[in-house]
Each structure stands twice: as structure tokens, then as C-alpha cells.
Amino acid sequence: MMRVPCVQLAFALNVVVCVTVALTVERHAVSPKQDLPSQFDSLLHRLLGEGTLVGRENAAGVLRNLSLQSNYGTNFEEEGGLEPMCQLAIDQHSNMAGERATPQKNRLSAVGALMNLSKHDGLEAKIVKSGGLDSLVGFLKVGTIEGRTLAAGTIRNLSAQPRLAERIAKSGAIRSLVRCLSRCEDSELAEHAVVALGNLSAVPRLRRLILQNGAMLPLLSYIDSDGAEVGRINALKALGHLAWEPKYQQLMIDVGAVSTIKQQLTRRASAEIKEAAERTLACLSRGIPAVIRLTWAQG
């Protein structure tokens, strides 16, 4: 069992003690045989699922902070915290105390915790299995900028696992990611969205869905913007994956992809961006008549 640092534990316990009057936890919520950190974890997870709104809010906030620790993810999952955290993020119904829908602040804490936990190896699939995708896609659609950024960042982390790509696509995340990228309301949000699309585009079966949801122009716009380098590289990667499909090559030419991508070779860009641009052009040139490739080279 992981040991929480004393200072952090004392602070968190103080938070819980301050709101004890608002909590609805049975006497046997924790076992007297457990050591103090174990009892604390058990209490937090119980409050997360069964406490009042105030109790759930404080439990989610503390767990969000604890989840920043690199070795906390396994402990969190073993203690049964994932499922109630995912439920808190999406909950639109009354809880056990008969109170109404979960406030936005509570849901933000839950999504923030999920983003931290999604960075832990081995937890990505468990987050999806516990219902986390529903809450994340919900935030992408109607959440605040902060909420959408946290949700997109979590999906970005989940999309790095190829085995989860199909589940992410079925959740409706691609459409929401494209919308976040095209609106570009926040630089961090756009970066998370474009990296997630870059990861998902590596799966051949998802490329048509990415195109159908209108990703082509937002990807090209991001390449030509002052966006983060990792985002521009992933936009080029996504276009390279799309260009690998002969049936999409003419469409890319028609929307001006060649000139936009070629500009990355002449503008002040990093070696990584130029390399990604060259790879994308190489993919796009496959199956294109030699006379067109010659025009590209001369242009």
C-alpha cells in the first residue's frame, strides 16, 4: 500500500474533518485493522461514491491532487476509486442522499483526476471500461474551456494506446475533437485535440471517419498556424496517414494540402516538422502521376 506524505495526508485529513458534518458515511466505512493511509484511502473512495455533494466534492478534489503522484494510480484502481470517479464526472442524476445533479465543480475535479490517472501505464483501458469515455465526450461537447481541455487531454493520453482507438471512435469523440480543433478557442485544447487525432489516424479503419467529420481543413490550418510544435507534427502525421489512402489523395490536392505542407519546408521550422512534412508529401505522392510530382518539385 502506498504511503501518502505526512504533510499532504494531514492537509487532506483536515479537509475531510472540516466537512464531516456534511457527509453520509456509515460507521463501518473503514476497517480499524487498516493503517492510517489505508483508512484514509478507503474513506475517500467511500465518500466519492456515497457522500453528500459537499463530501463528494472534497473527496474528488483531494483524490485529484493525490493522483498527480506517479505511484498512486495502481493504488487508486485497487481501492475501487475509478468507477465512482468516472460516475461523478458524468453524473446527471440524484445521488444516494437524494440531491440533484452533480455540480460542475465536482465534475471538473473528477475529470482532472482522470487526466492525471490516464498518464499511468495500465490504467488507460480500465478508465475506458469504467465508463470514463462517456464523461470525457460529454465535457468535449458542452463543458467549459477548462473542462474541455482536461477531457481532450485525457482522450489524448488514451488515444496513445492503439487498442483503445476503436472504443474512442465509437464514443463519438472524433467529431468533438475536430470541433475543438476547428474553433481553436484555446491553444492547449487545440493541441490536445490535434495530437489525439494524430494518434487515432494511425488506425486505417478510422481514417474515413476522421475525414467524414471534417478534419482535413482544421488540420491544414493548424499546420500553418503558430500552434505548438508537437501539435503541428501530429497534424502532419494525421495528414500523412490520410494521404496513405489513394482514395483520399485527390481530395487533399483539391483543398490545397500540397502547398500548405510544402511551406513547412521553407519556413523557419524545426527539423522534426520538416521531416514530418517530407514524410507526408512522400505519402501523398504515392499513386500520383509523375508529371504532378514534377510540378511539386519545381513549385
C-alpha positions in Angstrom: 0.0 0.0 0.0 1.4 3.4 -1.0 2.2 5.8 1.9 0.9 9.4 1.4 3.4 12.1 2.6 2.6 13.2 6.1 2.1 16.9 5.3 -0.2 16.0 2.3 -2.1 13.5 4.4 -2.6 15.9 7.3 -3.9 18.6 5.0 -6.2 16.3 3.2 -7.5 14.8 6.5 -8.1 18.4 7.7 -10.3 18.9 4.6 -12.3 15.8 5.4 -12.7 16.6 9.1 -14.0 20.1 8.2 -16.8 18.7 6.2 -17.6 15.7 8.3 -21.0 17.1 9.3 -22.0 17.1 5.6 -21.0 13.5 4.9 -23.2 10.4 4.9 -20.8 7.5 5.6 -21.7 4.5 7.7 -19.6 3.7 10.7 -18.0 0.7 9.0 -16.8 2.7 6.0 -13.2 1.9 7.0 -11.7 -1.0 9.0 -9.9 -0.4 12.2 -7.4 -3.1 11.2 -6.1 -0.9 8.3 -3.2 1.5 8.8 -3.9 5.3 8.7 -3.1 5.8 5.0 -5.2 2.8 4.0 -8.1 4.0 6.1 -7.8 7.4 4.5 -7.9 6.0 1.0 -10.9 3.8 1.9 -12.7 6.8 3.4 -12.1 9.0 0.3 -13.3 6.3 -2.1 -16.4 5.7 0.0 -17.2 9.4 0.2 -16.7 9.7 -3.6 -19.4 7.2 -4.2 -21.8 7.7 -1.3 -21.2 11.1 0.3 -23.2 14.2 0.0 -22.4 16.7 -2.7 -20.1 18.5 -0.4 -18.4 15.3 0.6 -18.0 14.1 -2.9 -16.6 17.5 -3.9 -13.9 17.4 -1.3 -13.1 13.7 -1.9 -12.8 14.3 -5.6 -10.6 17.4 -5.0 -8.2 15.5 -2.7 -8.0 12.5 -5.0 -7.3 14.7 -7.9 -4.3 16.1 -6.1 -3.2 12.6 -4.9 -3.4 11.3 -8.5 -0.6 13.6 -9.5 1.8 11.2 -7.8 3.4 8.8 -10.2 2.8 5.7 -7.9 -0.8 6.5 -6.9 -2.6 5.1 -10.0 -2.4 1.4 -9.1 -3.4 2.1 -5.5 -6.4 4.2 -6.7 -7.6 1.4 -9.0 -7.1 -1.3 -6.4 -9.1 0.6 -3.9 -12.0 0.8 -6.3 -11.8 4.5 -6.9 -12.0 4.5 -10.7 -15.7 3.6 -11.2 -17.1 6.2 -8.8 -14.7 8.9 -10.1 -16.0 8.2 -13.7 -19.6 8.3 -12.4 -19.0 11.6 -10.6 -17.7 13.1 -13.9 -20.8 12.2 -15.8 -23.5 12.1 -13.1 -26.6 14.0 -14.1 -28.9 12.2 -11.6 -29.5 12.4 -7.9 -27.1 10.6 -5.6 -27.8 8.4 -2.6 -28.6 11.4 -0.4 -31.3 12.4 -2.8 -29.5 15.5 -4.0 -29.7 16.7 -7.5 -27.2 16.6 -10.4 -23.5 16.8 -9.7 -22.3 20.4 -9.8 -19.8 21.4 -12.5 -17.0 22.0 -9.9 -17.3 18.4 -8.7 -17.2 17.1 -12.3 -14.2 19.2 -13.1 -12.3 17.6 -10.2 -13.3 14.2 -11.4 -12.2 14.8 -15.0 -8.9 16.4 -13.7 -8.3 13.2 -11.7 -9.0 11.1 -14.8 -6.5 13.1 -16.8 -3.8 12.5 -14.2 -4.6 8.8 -13.9 -4.6 8.4 -17.7 -0.9 9.1 -17.7 -0.3 5.9 -15.6 0.6 2.8 -17.7 -2.0 0.1 -17.4 -4.9 2.4 -16.3 -6.0 3.6 -19.7 -8.1 0.6 -20.6 -9.5 0.5 -17.1 -10.6 4.1 -17.3 -12.5 3.3 -20.6 -14.0 0.1 -19.0 -15.2 2.1 -16.0 -17.2 4.5 -18.2 -14.7 7.3 -18.4 -15.2 7.9 -22.1 -18.8 9.0 -21.7 -17.9 11.7 -19.2 -15.0 12.9 -21.4 -17.0 13.2 -24.6 -19.8 14.9 -22.6 -17.3 17.5 -21.5 -15.9 18.0 -25.0 -19.5 18.8 -26.2 -20.8 21.2 -23.5 -18.1 21.8 -20.9 -16.2 24.9 -20.1 -12.8 25.7 -21.7 -11.1 24.2 -18.6 -13.3 21.1 -18.7 -12.9 20.5 -22.4 -9.2 20.9 -22.1 -9.0 18.3 -19.3 -11.2 16.0 -21.3 -9.3 16.4 -24.5 -6.0 15.9 -22.6 -7.3 12.6 -21.2 -8.5 11.4 -24.6 -5.1 12.3 -25.9 -3.5 10.1 -23.4 -6.0 7.3 -24.0 -5.5 7.5 -27.8 -1.8 6.7 -27.4 -3.0 3.1 -26.9 -3.9 1.7 -30.3 -6.1 -1.0 -28.7 -8.4 1.7 -27.4 -8.8 3.6 -30.7 -12.0 1.8 -31.8 -13.7 2.4 -28.4 -12.7 6.1 -28.6 -14.2 6.4 -32.1 -17.4 4.7 -31.1 -17.9 7.1 -28.2 -18.2 10.0 -30.7 -15.0 11.6 -29.6 -13.7 12.3 -33.1 -16.4 14.7 -34.0 -15.9 16.6 -30.8 -12.1 16.7 -31.2 -12.4 18.1 -34.7 -14.8 20.8 -33.4 -12.3 21.7 -30.7 -9.5 21.9 -33.2 -11.5 24.0 -35.8 -12.8 26.5 -33.2 -9.3 26.8 -31.7 -10.7 28.7 -28.6 -7.7 27.7 -26.5 -4.1 26.7 -27.6 -3.8 23.9 -25.1 -7.2 22.5 -26.0 -6.4 22.6 -29.7 -3.0 20.9 -29.1 -4.7 18.0 -27.1 -7.3 17.6 -29.9 -4.8 17.5 -32.8 -2.5 15.1 -31.0 -5.4 12.8 -30.3 -6.5 12.9 -34.0 -2.9 12.2 -35.0 -2.9 9.1 -32.8 -6.3 7.9 -34.0 -5.4 8.4 -37.6 -2.8 5.6 -37.3 -5.7 3.1 -37.4 -6.7 2.6 -41.0 -10.3 1.9 -40.3 -10.7 5.3 -38.6 -9.3 7.5 -41.4 -12.6 7.7 -43.2 -14.4 8.7 -40.0 -11.9 11.4 -39.4 -12.4 12.8 -42.9 -16.2 12.5 -42.7 -16.1 14.6 -39.5 -14.4 17.4 -41.4 -10.8 17.2 -40.1 -9.0 18.0 -43.3 -9.2 21.8 -43.2 -8.7 22.2 -39.5 -5.6 20.0 -39.7 -4.2 22.1 -42.6 -5.0 25.3 -40.7 -3.2 24.1 -37.6 -0.1 23.2 -39.6 0.0 26.7 -41.0 -0.5 28.3 -37.6 1.7 29.2 -34.7 0.5 26.2 -32.7 2.6 24.0 -30.5 5.3 22.1 -32.4 4.0 18.7 -31.1 0.6 19.6 -32.4 1.9 20.6 -35.9 3.9 17.4 -36.1 0.8 15.4 -35.2 -1.3 17.4 -37.7 1.2 16.4 -40.4 1.2 12.9 -39.1 -2.6 12.7 -39.4 -2.5 14.1 -43.0 0.3 11.6 -43.8 -1.9 8.7 -42.7 -4.8 10.1 -44.7 -2.6 10.5 -47.7 -1.5 6.9 -47.5 -5.0 6.0 -48.7 -5.1 6.5 -52.6 -8.8 7.4 -52.5 -8.1 10.5 -50.4 -5.1 11.8 -52.3 -7.1 13.8 -54.9 -9.2 15.4 -52.2 -6.1 16.5 -50.4 -4.7 18.1 -53.6 -8.0 19.8 -54.2 -8.1 21.6 -50.9 -4.5 22.8 -51.3 -2.7 20.4 -49.0 0.4 20.3 -51.1 1.2 24.0 -51.0 0.5 24.2 -47.3 2.7 21.2 -46.4 5.5 22.4 -48.7 5.6 25.7 -47.0 6.8 23.9 -43.9 10.0 23.1 -45.7 10.8 26.7 -46.4 9.5 28.5 -43.3 11.5 28.7 -40.1 10.6 25.4 -38.6 12.3 22.7 -36.6 14.0 19.7 -38.2 11.2 17.5 -36.8 8.5 19.5 -38.5 10.3 19.5 -41.8 10.9 15.8 -41.6 7.2 15.2 -40.9 6.3 17.4 -43.9 8.6 15.4 -46.1 7.1 12.2 -45.0 3.6 13.5 -45.6 4.4 14.7 -49.1 6.0 11.3 -49.8 2.8 9.5 -48.7 0.7 11.9 -50.8 2.9 11.4 -53.9 2.2 7.6 -53.9 0.0 6.8 -56.9 0.0 10.4 -58.2 1.2 10.7 -61.9 4.9 11.6 -62.3 4.1 14.9 -64.1 2.3 16.1 -60.9 5.2 15.1 -58.7 7.5 17.1 -61.0 5.3 20.1 -60.7 5.5 19.8 -56.9 9.3 19.7 -57.1 9.5 22.7 -59.3 6.9 24.7 -57.3 
